[in-house]
Each structure stands twice: as C-alpha cells, then as structure tokens.
Amino acid sequence: MTHLRHYSTVLNYKQILLNEQTTFMNKESLNVLGTPLVPCSYDPLTGYFRDGCCNTDENDRGSHVICAKVSQEFLDFSLRQGNDLITPRPEYRFQGLKAGDRWCLCALRWKQAFEAGVAPKVIHESTHIHALDYVTLEQLQA
C-alpha cells in the first residue's frame, strides 16, 4: 500500500510540473502585442533554438527575443561592438547576415543600438514578450 501511495505522489508531482511547464510555454509563446508569437525568419534560420522564432528560456543568456530587419548601419554598429553578425560561422549554423535579413537580436544589443540611434526596424508580431523586460513597447515601435 505504501508503494502505491508513493507512486501516486510521484504521478501527482509530475502532473504539477507538466502543468507549470505548459503554462510557462504558453506564456513564452506570446509576442509584445500579446498575441501568439509568429516566426521571425527561416532563411536565414534564426532564433536561440534555430527554430525560426525568437523563443527563449533560462539558458538564453543573450535573450535573443527581438525580431528585427537588420540594416547595414546596425550590422556595422554591432561589429564595432565586437559582435560580428556578417561573417558566416557554420559551426553555429550561422550563414552571416546582410542588410534586409530578419534576425532574433539580443535585447540589450538592440537597446544599445536604439540609444545610439541605429536600431533596426522591429517586427512586433515576431518579437517575444520577454523583450519588454529590457525595453518598452514604445521604444520597439519608434
């Protein structure tokens, strides 16, 4: 009987974890407009998970949550900051970016570019709601 009670407790605990994870995943799949997150780009393939979306989790230290259409001005700015987004890096499944590509940017890099006056245009439907932990919706819409 003790074994059955323990098994039941383990199952209940797993169900609670599953419910919490499902709730977390549902929350995570929203964009800054409060609607379902739309893919940012499949070509080039973007996203922290290289799934085309600006999804994130606790392991994404850069918070790759802002979908933007990059400009040459932004790419040059990023390079000057030490983040080369132009050179292909096949070992990271990264083909290099050119002006006009859509890419999931690190929130703080986008904010830095915004403050420098070179932030690329944001695709709001594809920008993860967690971007609002770093910048305001008004900044993203500017």
N, C-alpha and C positions, 0 to 999 in steps of 0.2 A: 504494500500500500504506500509506503514512504517513497518507493521508486516512482510510482505513478504520480504522486503529488509533486515530486521534484521535476519530472518530465513535463507536467502541466505548467509549472512555474517557468521553466525554460521556454516553453512554447509561448506563454503569455509575454515574457520579456522580449522574445524575438519579434512578436507581433507589434509590440510597442515601438521597438527600434525601426521596424519596417514602416509603421505609420509615421514616425518622426522623419524618417528619410524621405518618404513620399511627400510629406508636407514641405520639407526643405527643397526637394527637387522641383515641386510645383512653384514654390516661391522663386526659386532660382531661374525659372524659365520665363520670367517676365521682362519686358523692356522698360525703358524710362517713361513710357507713356502709360504703363500699367496694363498693357495688352501682351499676348504671347510673343516671345522673342522670335524674330524672323532671322533666317540665315544671313550672314554678312557677305561671305564670298566662298565659292568652291574653286574658283580659278582667279587668283592663286588661292590655294586651300589655307584658310586662316583659322584662328582660334587656339586657345591654350591647348585644347584637346585635338586640334587639327580635324575638327568636325564641321567646319564652315560657319560655326556660330561663336559668338562671344560669351560662351559659357565659362563658368569659373568654379573653383572650390577652394578649400582652405590651403591647398598646396600651390595655388597660383600666386606666388609672391609678388608678381608684377601687376596683378589684377588687369588682365587683358580683356577689358569689358567695354571699351568704346569702339564701335564700328565707325570708321571714317574713310572717306575717299581721299587718299593721300595726294598731296601736291608736291611738286619738285622742291618748293620752298620748305615744306615740312621735312622732306627726306634729307635735304641739306642740313637743316637745323638739327635733326636727330643725329646725323653723322657727326656734326660738331660737338654734340653732347656725348659722343662715344658709343652710340648705338647705330651701327651700320645696317640699315634696312634695304640697302641697294644690292650688296654683294650676295650672290647665291651661296647657301650653306646646306648642301644636300644631306649632310649628317643630321640636320634638324628638319628635314623635309621642307626646306625653305628655298624657293627659287629666286628670291630677290624681288624687290618691288620697283615699280615705275609709277610716275605720276598718273593718276586716274584709277589705280588699283584700290580696291576696298580691303581694309585690314583691321583686325582687332588690336587696338593700341592699348598700351599700359595707361591706366587712368592718370597717373601722376606725370607721365611724359606728355600726354595731351594737355593737361593743366599747365605744365611748364611752357608748352608751345602757345597756349592761349594767352598766358601772361606776357609772352614775348611778341604776341601779335601775328603768329604764324600757324595757328591751329588749323588743321584741315577740317573740311565740312563733315559734320556728324550725320550718320544715318540713324535716326532716332528709333525706328522700328527694330533695328538690329543691335542697339546698344543696351547692354544688360542693366537691369535696375540697380545693381551694386555700383554703377558709375556715380550714382547720387550720394554715395559715401564719400566721394572725393570732390565732386563739382556739383554745381546747381543745374537744374534743368534750363534755367535762363542762360547760363554760360554755354551749355550744349547747343542751345538754339540761336546763339549770337552769330 
